[in-house]
Amino acid sequence: MTCWSIRTKLPGYLDGALPSREHKPISEHLDFCSDCRIELERYRKLSKLMGRVERVAPPADLAVRIRVAASLARTRKVWWRRAWDSAVLILENILEPVAVPATGGVVAAMLVFAVVLQNLFVGVPLGAVPNDVPTNLLQPARLVSLSPFPMGETDTTGNGPSLLLIEATVNERGDAVGYEILSGPDNPAVRKQLDHMMLFTRFRPQMSFGRPVPGGRVILSFSEIRVRG
């Protein structure tokens, strides 16, 4: 420990106010440092002198005088300051009981707004969608990937390619749950090929407010299908 740090602790060392763990380092320092011992002796002499000084009793009316001074200080406060303090006190008494419910209401409103915003706009593209309402809140189903198995048979009659137009019904998972042949050949062979193809064709379901719903319809056309005569 340095002499400066020791001297700052000498009054507490002399009065016994320091923790016991600090007594030993200070005592060891005083054993070899004469300057610090002289400083400690000065504190001892000062303590003896202070002990001989007669204590002055406070005036008997000191407490009364303090109360009177405090009362005069309050009455000298300007009128606008008193009015301001009264207004602050009234507002605190009115607003504090409703502060927690009001805060809870604001938080609940923000949560509801976030949920509504997510339902309205999450997953809904900003661009226009054909046959959609102007706000894009309802999006029709559409084709994602066609079956890798080709449609078609060998035409034995030489009639050439025929155009087949169908309307597929899509559920909320994007699977075709049914179809209707709008134009083109309609026979057991064609329907067998269509049944097989629909198993491996994937659609994006109809979206309502950002959520998939059943009942979407997709028009598919095949121009390379050949049917037997």
ZASE-751950 format. One line per 3 residues: number of its first residue (from 1); their letters; for each residue x, y, z of N, C-alpha, C, O, CB. Coordinates in steps of 0.05 Angstrom, whole numbers, plus 5000, padded with zeros to 4 digits. Glycine has a CB too. Layout:
% residues N
NUM) a) X:Y:Z:X:Y:Z:X:Y:Z:X:Y:Z:X:Y:Z; ...
***
This chain:
% residues 229
1) mtc) 5017:4976:5000:5000:5000:5000:5017:5025:5000:5038:5025:5013:4981:5000:5024; 5010:5046:4986:5025:5071:4985:5019:5088:5009:4999:5084:5023:5018:5086:4959; 5037:5108:5013:5033:5126:5036:5007:5142:5033:4994:5147:5053:5057:5145:5038
4) wsi) 5000:5149:5009:4976:5165:5005:4951:5149:5013:4934:5160:5026:4974:5175:4975; 4950:5124:5005:4926:5108:5012:4926:5102:5042:4904:5100:5053:4927:5082:4996; 4949:5099:5054:4950:5095:5083:4940:5119:5098:4925:5116:5117:4979:5088:5092
7) rtk) 4949:5143:5090:4941:5167:5104:4911:5173:5102:4900:5185:5120:4957:5191:5094; 4899:5165:5080:4870:5169:5078:4854:5151:5097:4831:5157:5104:4860:5163:5049; 4867:5130:5107:4854:5111:5125:4862:5114:5154:4853:5100:5171:4859:5083:5116
10) lpg) 4880:5133:5159:4890:5136:5187:4868:5145:5207:4868:5134:5229:4912:5156:5188; 4850:5163:5199:4829:5170:5219:4812:5146:5226:4805:5142:5249:4811:5192:5208; 4804:5129:5206:4789:5105:5212:4805:5085:5228:4794:5071:5245:4778:5093:5187
13) yld) 4831:5083:5223:4848:5065:5238:4850:5073:5267:4850:5057:5285:4876:5064:5225; 4851:5100:5271:4854:5110:5298:4828:5107:5314:4828:5101:5338:4862:5139:5298; 4805:5110:5300:4779:5107:5314:4769:5079:5315:4748:5073:5327:4759:5125:5300
16) gal) 4783:5060:5301:4773:5032:5301:4750:5028:5282:4734:5009:5286:4766:5023:5328; 4746:5046:5262:4724:5044:5244:4730:5027:5219:4712:5021:5204:4714:5072:5236; 4755:5020:5215:4762:5004:5192:4757:4975:5196:4757:4966:5219:4792:5009:5185
19) psr) 4752:4960:5175:4749:4931:5178:4775:4918:5189:4797:4929:5184:4742:4917:5151; 4772:4897:5203:4795:4884:5216:4815:4874:5196:4839:4873:5203:4785:4861:5233; 4807:4867:5172:4827:4858:5152:4846:4879:5143:4867:4873:5131:4812:4846:5128
22) ehk) 4839:4905:5147:4857:4927:5138:4876:4936:5160:4894:4952:5155:4840:4950:5129; 4872:4927:5184:4889:4936:5206:4917:4926:5203:4936:4941:5207:4878:4926:5233; 4921:4901:5196:4948:4889:5194:4964:4903:5172:4987:4910:5178:4946:4860:5188
25) pis) 4955:4907:5147:4971:4921:5128:4979:4949:5136:5001:4958:5131:4957:4923:5101; 4961:4964:5150:4967:4991:5159:4988:4990:5181:5007:5006:5181:4942:5005:5169; 4985:4971:5200:5005:4968:5222:5032:4961:5211:5052:4972:5220:4996:4947:5242
28) ehl) 5034:4943:5191:5059:4936:5180:5072:4960:5165:5097:4963:5166:5056:4913:5160; 5056:4976:5152:5066:5000:5138:5077:5020:5159:5098:5033:5154:5045:5012:5120; 5062:5024:5181:5071:5043:5201:5097:5035:5215:5111:5052:5225:5049:5047:5222
31) dfc) 5103:5009:5215:5128:5000:5228:5153:5010:5214:5173:5015:5227:5128:4970:5228; 5151:5014:5187:5176:5022:5173:5173:5050:5161:5193:5060:5149:5183:5002:5152; 5150:5063:5162:5146:5089:5149:5143:5110:5172:5122:5111:5185:5121:5090:5130
34) sdc) 5164:5126:5176:5163:5147:5197:5144:5169:5190:5132:5180:5208:5191:5157:5202; 5143:5177:5165:5125:5199:5157:5096:5192:5164:5081:5209:5173:5128:5205:5127; 5088:5168:5159:5060:5160:5165:5056:5158:5195:5034:5164:5204:5053:5133:5151
37) rie) 5077:5151:5210:5074:5150:5239:5070:5179:5250:5054:5183:5268:5098:5137:5252; 5085:5198:5239:5082:5226:5247:5053:5236:5241:5041:5250:5257:5103:5244:5233; 5043:5228:5217:5016:5236:5210:4996:5224:5229:4976:5237:5236:5010:5228:5181
40) ler) 5000:5199:5237:4982:5186:5256:4982:5200:5283:4962:5203:5296:4989:5157:5259; 5006:5209:5291:5008:5223:5316:4994:5250:5315:4982:5258:5335:5038:5228:5323; 4994:5263:5293:4979:5288:5290:4949:5283:5293:4935:5299:5306:4985:5301:5262
43) yrk) 4939:5261:5282:4911:5255:5285:4904:5249:5314:4883:5256:5323:4904:5230:5268; 4923:5236:5329:4918:5231:5358:4916:5257:5373:4898:5260:5390:4940:5213:5369; 4934:5276:5368:4933:5301:5382:4908:5317:5375:4895:5328:5393:4958:5319:5375
46) lsk) 4900:5316:5349:4876:5330:5342:4851:5318:5355:4832:5332:5362:4872:5329:5311; 4851:5291:5358:4829:5278:5371:4827:5286:5400:4805:5289:5411:4831:5248:5368; 4850:5289:5414:4850:5296:5442:4840:5325:5445:4825:5331:5463:4878:5294:5454
49) lmg) 4848:5343:5427:4839:5371:5428:4809:5373:5424:4796:5388:5438:4854:5388:5408; 4799:5358:5404:4771:5359:5399:4755:5348:5422:4732:5356:5427:4764:5343:5374; 4767:5328:5437:4753:5317:5460:4750:5337:5483:4732:5334:5499:4767:5293:5469
52) rve) 4768:5357:5484:4768:5377:5506:4749:5400:5500:4742:5415:5518:4796:5387:5511; 4740:5403:5475:4723:5425:5468:4695:5420:5480:4684:5399:5478:4721:5429:5438; 4685:5441:5493:4658:5439:5505:4637:5440:5483:4637:5457:5465:4654:5462:5525
55) rva) 4618:5422:5485:4597:5420:5465:4577:5443:5470:4569:5449:5492:4583:5393:5467; 4569:5456:5447:4550:5478:5449:4522:5467:5445:4516:5454:5425:4557:5500:5427; 4505:5473:5464:4477:5463:5463:4462:5480:5443:4465:5504:5442:4464:5465:5491
58) ppa) 4445:5468:5427:4429:5483:5408:4408:5500:5423:4400:5493:5445:4415:5465:5388; 4399:5522:5410:4378:5538:5423:4353:5522:5429:4347:5503:5415:4371:5562:5406; 4340:5529:5450:4316:5514:5458:4294:5516:5437:4277:5498:5435:4306:5524:5485
61) dla) 4293:5539:5423:4271:5543:5404:4280:5536:5375:4267:5545:5356:4261:5571:5405; 4301:5521:5372:4311:5515:5345:4291:5499:5328:4287:5506:5305:4337:5499:5347; 4278:5479:5340:4258:5464:5325:4235:5481:5316:4225:5478:5293:4248:5440:5342
64) vri) 4226:5499:5333:4204:5517:5326:4212:5535:5303:4196:5540:5285:4194:5533:5350; 4236:5546:5305:4246:5564:5284:4248:5550:5257:4243:5562:5236:4273:5576:5292; 4256:5525:5257:4258:5510:5232:4231:5506:5220:4227:5509:5195:4272:5482:5237
67) rva) 4211:5499:5236:4184:5495:5226:4172:5521:5214:4159:5521:5194:4165:5485:5248; 4177:5543:5228:4167:5569:5218:4180:5576:5192:4167:5586:5174:4172:5591:5239; 4206:5572:5189:4220:5578:5164:4210:5561:5141:4206:5571:5119:4250:5574:5168
70) asl) 4204:5535:5147:4194:5518:5126:4166:5527:5117:4159:5526:5094:4193:5489:5135; 4149:5535:5137:4123:5544:5130:4123:5570:5114:4108:5573:5095:4107:5549:5156; 4141:5589:5121:4144:5613:5105:4153:5608:5077:4145:5621:5058:4163:5633:5119
73) art) 4171:5588:5074:4181:5582:5047:4159:5570:5030:4158:5576:5006:4204:5561:5049; 4141:5555:5042:4118:5544:5026:4099:5566:5018:4088:5566:4996:4104:5523:5042; 4094:5585:5036:4075:5606:5029:4086:5626:5009:4070:5638:4995:4067:5621:5054
76) rkv) 4112:5628:5007:4124:5647:4988:4126:5635:4960:4134:5649:4941:4152:5655:4997; 4118:5610:4956:4118:5598:4930:4099:5613:4911:4076:5619:4919:4111:5568:4932; 4107:5618:4887:4091:5633:4868:4066:5618:4862:4065:5594:4864:4107:5639:4842
79) wwr) 4045:5633:4854:4019:5621:4850:4018:5601:4828:4005:5580:4830:3998:5642:4844; 4034:5606:4806:4033:5588:4783:4046:5561:4790:4039:5540:4780:4046:5600:4759; 4066:5563:4808:4079:5538:4817:4060:5521:4834:4059:5497:4831:4105:5544:4833
82) raw) 4045:5534:4851:4025:5520:4867:4004:5507:4849:3995:5484:4853:4012:5538:4888; 3995:5523:4829:3975:5512:4810:3985:5488:4795:3971:5469:4790:3965:5534:4791; 4011:5490:4786:4023:5468:4771:4025:5443:4788:4018:5421:4779:4051:5476:4761
85) dsa) 4034:5446:4813:4036:5423:4830:4008:5410:4835:4006:5385:4836:4049:5431:4857; 3988:5427:4838:3961:5416:4843:3951:5401:4818:3939:5380:4820:3941:5438:4850; 3957:5412:4794:3948:5399:4769:3962:5372:4766:3950:5352:4758:3953:5417:4745
88) vli) 3988:5372:4772:4003:5347:4769:3992:5326:4788:3990:5302:4781:4033:5351:4775; 3986:5334:4812:3975:5315:4832:3948:5304:4823:3943:5280:4826:3973:5328:4859; 3931:5321:4812:3905:5312:4803:3907:5293:4780:3894:5272:4779:3887:5337:4795
91) len) 3925:5299:4761:3929:5281:4738:3940:5255:4746:3932:5234:4736:3948:5294:4718; 3958:5255:4765:3969:5229:4775:3947:5212:4788:3946:5188:4783:3992:5234:4795; 3930:5225:4804:3908:5210:4817:3888:5199:4797:3876:5178:4801:3894:5228:4837
94) ile) 3884:5213:4774:3865:5204:4754:3877:5183:4736:3864:5163:4730:3855:5228:4738; 3901:5188:4726:3913:5171:4705:3926:5145:4716:3926:5125:4702:3933:5186:4690; 3937:5146:4740:3950:5122:4750:3932:5098:4751:3941:5076:4744:3962:5127:4777
97) pva) 3907:5100:4760:3890:5076:4761:3884:5064:4734:3878:5040:4732:3864:5082:4775; 3884:5080:4713:3877:5070:4686:3901:5065:4669:3899:5058:4646:3858:5089:4672; 3925:5070:4680:3950:5067:4663:3954:5039:4654:3959:5034:4630:3974:5077:4678
100) vpa) 3951:5019:4672:3956:4991:4665:3935:4981:4646:3942:4969:4626:3957:4974:4690; 3908:4986:4651:3889:4976:4631:3892:4989:4604:3889:4976:4583:3861:4982:4641; 3899:5015:4603:3903:5028:4577:3927:5016:4562:3925:5012:4538:3907:5058:4581
103) tgg) 3948:5011:4577:3972:4999:4564:3965:4971:4553:3973:4964:4531:3995:4997:4583; 3950:4956:4569:3941:4929:4559:3924:4931:4535:3926:4914:4517:3927:4914:4581; 3906:4951:4534:3889:4955:4510:3905:4962:4485:3899:4952:4464:3869:4976:4515
106) vva) 3925:4979:4488:3942:4986:4465:3957:4962:4455:3958:4957:4431:3962:5008:4473; 3968:4946:4473:3983:4922:4465:3964:4902:4451:3972:4890:4431:3997:4908:4489; 3940:4898:4462:3921:4880:4450:3913:4889:4422:3911:4873:4403:3896:4876:4467
109) aml) 3909:4915:4419:3902:4926:4393:3924:4922:4372:3919:4916:4349:3895:4956:4395; 3949:4925:4381:3972:4921:4363:3973:4892:4355:3979:4886:4331:3998:4929:4376; 3968:4873:4373:3969:4845:4366:3947:4838:4346:3952:4823:4327:3966:4828:4392
112) vfa) 3923:4848:4351:3901:4843:4332:3907:4854:4305:3902:4841:4285:3874:4855:4343; 3918:4878:4304:3925:4890:4278:3946:4873:4264:3945:4870:4239:3936:4919:4282; 3966:4863:4279:3987:4846:4266:3975:4821:4255:3983:4812:4233:4009:4839:4286
115) vvl) 3956:4808:4270:3944:4784:4260:3927:4789:4235:3929:4774:4215:3926:4771:4281; 3912:4811:4235:3896:4818:4211:3913:4824:4188:3907:4816:4165:3877:4841:4217; 3935:4839:4192:3953:4846:4171:3965:4821:4158:3968:4819:4134:3974:4865:4180
118) qnl) 3972:4802:4176:3984:4777:4165:3964:4762:4149:3971:4751:4127:3994:4759:4188; 3939:4760:4158:3919:4745:4143:3912:4759:4117:3906:4745:4097:3894:4743:4160; 3914:4785:4116:3907:4799:4091:3929:4799:4070:3923:4795:4047:3900:4827:4098
121) fvg) 3954:4801:4079:3975:4807:4059:3997:4787:4058:4012:4786:4039:3986:4833:4065; 4001:4769:4078:4022:4750:4077:4016:4729:4055:3995:4717:4055:4026:4736:4104; 4034:4726:4037:4031:4707:4016:4015:4717:3993:4011:4702:3974:4019:4682:4027
124) vpl) 4005:4741:3993:3989:4752:3971:4007:4770:3955:4017:4790:3965:3964:4767:3982; 4011:4765:3929:4028:4781:3913:4016:4808:3908:3992:4812:3909:4034:4768:3887; 4033:4828:3902:4024:4855:3898:4013:4859:3870:3996:4876:3865:4046:4875:3903
127) gav) 4022:4843:3851:4013:4846:3824:3985:4836:3820:3974:4820:3837:4031:4831:3805; 3972:4844:3799:3945:4835:3794:3944:4806:3786:3963:4796:3773:3932:4852:3772; 3923:4792:3793:3919:4765:3786:3894:4763:3768:3874:4775:3775:3916:4747:3811
130) pnd) 3896:4749:3746:3872:4747:3729:3848:4737:3744:3850:4719:3760:3878:4730:3705; 3825:4749:3737:3799:4741:3748:3798:4744:3779:3781:4732:3792:3793:4712:3741; 3815:4761:3790:3815:4765:3819:3801:4791:3825:3797:4808:3808:3844:4765:3830
133) vpt) 3792:4793:3850:3780:4818:3859:3802:4839:3860:3825:4832:3862:3765:4815:3886; 3795:4865:3860:3816:4886:3859:3835:4886:3882:3857:4895:3879:3803:4913:3857; 3826:4876:3906:3844:4877:3929:3862:4852:3931:3878:4851:3950:3828:4879:3954
136) nll) 3860:4834:3912:3877:4810:3912:3873:4792:3937:3891:4778:3945:3906:4817:3910; 3850:4794:3949:3845:4777:3973:3836:4749:3966:3837:4731:3983:3824:4790:3990; 3828:4744:3941:3821:4718:3932:3836:4711:3906:3834:4726:3886:3790:4715:3927
139) qpa) 3852:4690:3907:3868:4682:3884:3859:4655:3874:3856:4637:3890:3898:4682:3892; 3856:4652:3848:3846:4626:3838:3869:4606:3839:3892:4612:3841:3836:4629:3809; 3861:4580:3837:3880:4559:3835:3894:4560:3808:3884:4570:3789:3866:4531:3839
142) rlv) 3919:4548:3808:3934:4547:3783:3952:4523:3782:3957:4510:3802:3951:4573:3779; 3960:4516:3758:3977:4493:3754:4005:4498:3763:4017:4519:3757:3977:4484:3724; 4017:4479:3778:4044:4481:3787:4063:4463:3771:4083:4472:3760:4047:4474:3817
145) sls) 4056:4437:3769:4072:4419:3753:4054:4397:3741:4036:4386:3754:4094:4405:3770; 4058:4392:3715:4042:4372:3701:4054:4345:3704:4078:4342:3707:4039:4380:3671; 4038:4325:3703:4047:4297:3705:4069:4292:3684:4066:4301:3661:4024:4277:3702
148) pfp) 4091:4278:3691:4112:4272:3672:4103:4251:3651:4117:4246:3632:4137:4263:3686; 4081:4238:3656:4071:4218:3637:4055:4231:3615:4036:4245:3620:4054:4196:3652; 4063:4227:3590:4050:4240:3567:4021:4230:3563:4015:4206:3569:4066:4238:3542
151) mge) 4004:4248:3553:3978:4240:3545:3979:4232:3515:3990:4246:3499:3957:4263:3550; 3967:4210:3509:3966:4204:3480:3966:4174:3475:3977:4159:3491:3988:4217:3466; 3955:4166:3452:3955:4139:3443:3963:4139:3413:3963:4160:3400:3928:4124:3448
154) tdt) 3968:4117:3403:3973:4116:3374:3947:4117:3359:3928:4102:3364:3988:4090:3367; 3946:4136:3340:3922:4140:3325:3922:4121:3301:3939:4123:3283:3919:4169:3315; 3903:4102:3301:3902:4082:3280:3885:4091:3257:3883:4077:3237:3892:4056:3291
157) tgn) 3871:4113:3261:3853:4122:3239:3864:4144:3222:3854:4150:3201:3827:4131:3251; 3887:4156:3232:3899:4177:3216:3884:4203:3218:3887:4220:3200:3901:4169:3188; 3868:4207:3238:3853:4231:3240:3870:4255:3250:3861:4278:3248:3830:4228:3259
160) gps) 3894:4250:3260:3912:4271:3270:3906:4279:3298:3887:4267:3311:3910:4295:3252; 3921:4298:3309:3917:4306:3337:3890:4318:3342:3878:4331:3325:3938:4326:3344; 3880:4313:3366:3854:4324:3375:3859:4342:3399:3877:4337:3415:3834:4301:3382
163) lll) 3843:4363:3401:3844:4382:3424:3826:4372:3446:3802:4367:3442:3837:4411:3415; 3838:4370:3470:3823:4361:3494:3824:4384:3514:3845:4393:3522:3835:4335:3506; 3801:4392:3523:3799:4414:3543:3784:4404:3567:3761:4394:3565:3784:4439:3531
166) iea) 3797:4405:3591:3785:4395:3615:3786:4417:3637:3802:4435:3636:3799:4369:3625; 3768:4414:3657:3768:4432:3680:3772:4415:3705:3755:4398:3711:3740:4448:3682; 3795:4419:3719:3801:4403:3742:3792:4418:3768:3795:4443:3769:3832:4398:3744
169) tvn) 3782:4403:3787:3775:4414:3813:3797:4408:3833:3806:4385:3835:3747:4402:3823; 3806:4428:3848:3830:4426:3866:3821:4430:3895:3805:4448:3901:3852:4446:3858; 3832:4413:3913:3826:4416:3941:3847:4435:3954:3864:4446:3940:3826:4389:3956
172) erg) 3845:4438:3981:3862:4457:3995:3891:4448:3996:3909:4464:4003:3852:4462:4023; 3897:4423:3990:3925:4413:3990:3938:4414:3962:3961:4408:3959:3925:4384:3999; 3923:4423:3943:3934:4425:3916:3931:4399:3900:3945:4396:3879:3962:4432:3917
175) dav) 3914:4381:3908:3909:4356:3893:3884:4358:3877:3864:4371:3886:3908:4332:3913; 3884:4346:3853:3859:4345:3837:3840:4324:3848:3847:4301:3851:3866:4339:3807; 3816:4333:3855:3796:4315:3866:3775:4308:3846:3756:4292:3852:3783:4327:3891
178) gye) 3777:4319:3822:3757:4312:3801:3763:4329:3777:3778:4348:3778:3728:4318:3811; 3750:4322:3755:3754:4337:3730:3729:4333:3713:3713:4315:3717:3780:4329:3715; 3726:4351:3694:3704:4350:3675:3715:4356:3647:3729:4376:3643:3681:4370:3682
181) ils) 3708:4339:3628:3717:4344:3600:3698:4364:3587:3674:4359:3584:3718:4317:3584; 3710:4387:3581:3694:4408:3569:3691:4405:3539:3670:4411:3527:3706:4435:3575; 3712:4396:3526:3711:4391:3496:3732:4371:3489:3752:4368:3503:3715:4418:3480
184) gpd) 3728:4357:3467:3747:4337:3458:3737:4309:3463:3714:4306:3472:3773:4340:3472; 3753:4290:3457:3744:4262:3459:3738:4254:3488:3752:4262:3506:3765:4243:3448; 3716:4239:3491:3708:4230:3518:3701:4201:3516:3678:4194:3507:3684:4247:3529
187) npa) 3719:4184:3523:3715:4155:3523:3730:4142:3545:3747:4156:3557:3723:4143:3495; 3726:4117:3551:3739:4104:3574:3770:4105:3571:3783:4108:3591:3731:4075:3575; 3781:4103:3547:3810:4104:3544:3821:4131:3552:3841:4132:3566:3817:4097:3515
190) vrk) 3808:4152:3543:3817:4179:3550:3815:4184:3580:3833:4195:3592:3802:4201:3534; 3792:4176:3591:3788:4180:3620:3808:4164:3636:3817:4173:3658:3760:4173:3628; 3816:4141:3627:3836:4125:3641:3863:4140:3642:3876:4140:3662:3839:4097:3629
193) qld) 3870:4151:3619:3895:4166:3618:3893:4192:3635:3913:4199:3649:3902:4174:3589; 3870:4205:3635:3867:4229:3652:3868:4222:3682:3880:4237:3697:3840:4243:3645; 3856:4200:3690:3857:4191:3718:3886:4187:3726:3894:4195:3748:3840:4166:3722
196) hmm) 3901:4174:3709:3929:4168:3716:3945:4194:3717:3963:4197:3734:3941:4149:3695; 3940:4213:3699:3955:4238:3698:3949:4255:3722:3967:4268:3733:3949:4253:3672; 3923:4256:3731:3915:4274:3753:3928:4265:3779:3932:4282:3797:3885:4274:3756
199) lft) 3936:4240:3781:3949:4230:3806:3976:4243:3810:3984:4247:3833:3952:4200:3805; 3989:4251:3788:4017:4261:3790:4019:4290:3782:4041:4301:3779:4035:4245:3773; 3996:4304:3778:3996:4332:3772:3991:4348:3797:3974:4341:3814:3974:4339:3751
202) rfr) 4006:4370:3801:4004:4386:3825:3995:4414:3818:4002:4426:3798:4032:4387:3840; 3977:4424:3836:3966:4451:3832:3971:4468:3857:3976:4457:3879:3936:4449:3826; 3970:4494:3854:3969:4511:3877:3940:4516:3883:3925:4525:3865:3985:4538:3871
205) pqm) 3931:4511:3908:3903:4513:3914:3893:4542:3912:3908:4561:3912:3897:4502:3942; 3867:4545:3912:3854:4571:3913:3860:4584:3940:3859:4571:3961:3824:4570:3908; 3868:4610:3941:3875:4624:3965:3854:4645:3972:3846:4661:3955:3903:4637:3962
208) sfg) 3845:4645:3997:3826:4664:4006:3838:4678:4031:3842:4664:4052:3798:4651:4012; 3843:4704:4029:3855:4718:4051:3882:4706:4060:3888:4704:4083:3836:4720:4075; 3897:4696:4040:3923:4685:4046:3923:4656:4055:3944:4646:4062:3937:4701:4066
211) rpv) 3899:4643:4056:3897:4615:4065:3886:4598:4043:3868:4606:4029:3880:4614:4091; 3897:4573:4041:3886:4555:4020:3858:4545:4027:3853:4538:4050:3905:4531:4016; 3841:4544:4007:3814:4535:4010:3807:4515:3987:3819:4517:3966:3794:4559:4011
214) pgg) 3789:4497:3992:3781:4478:3970:3763:4492:3950:3753:4514:3955:3767:4453:3982; 3759:4478:3928:3740:4488:3908:3752:4503:3885:3738:4513:3867:3721:4506:3921; 3779:4504:3884:3792:4517:3861:3788:4502:3835:3786:4477:3835:3821:4522:3867
217) rvi) 3787:4516:3813:3784:4503:3787:3805:4513:3767:3811:4537:3766:3755:4509:3775; 3817:4494:3752:3838:4500:3733:3831:4488:3706:3823:4465:3705:3866:4490:3744; 3833:4504:3685:3828:4494:3658:3854:4484:3646:3874:4499:3646:3816:4517:3640
220) lsf) 3854:4459:3636:3877:4447:3623:3870:4440:3594:3847:4431:3589:3888:4422:3638; 3889:4444:3576:3884:4437:3548:3907:4420:3538:3930:4425:3545:3880:4462:3530; 3900:4399:3522:3920:4381:3511:3914:4380:3480:3893:4373:3471:3918:4352:3524
223) sei) 3935:4387:3465:3931:4388:3436:3944:4364:3422:3942:4361:3398:3942:4414:3425; 3959:4348:3437:3974:4326:3425:3961:4298:3431:3973:4278:3424:4002:4326:3434; 3938:4299:3443:3926:4273:3450:3915:4260:3424:3902:4273:3408:3904:4275:3471
226) rvr) 3919:4234:3422:3908:4219:3399:3890:4198:3409:3896:4184:3429:3931:4207:3382; 3868:4194:3396:3848:4174:3406:3844:4153:3384:3847:4159:3360:3821:4188:3413; 3836:4130:3392:3831:4108:3373:3803:4113:3360:3785:4122:3373:3832:4080:3387
229) g) 3801:4106:3334:3776:4109:3320:3759:4084:3325:3737:4082:3314:3781:4113:3291
***
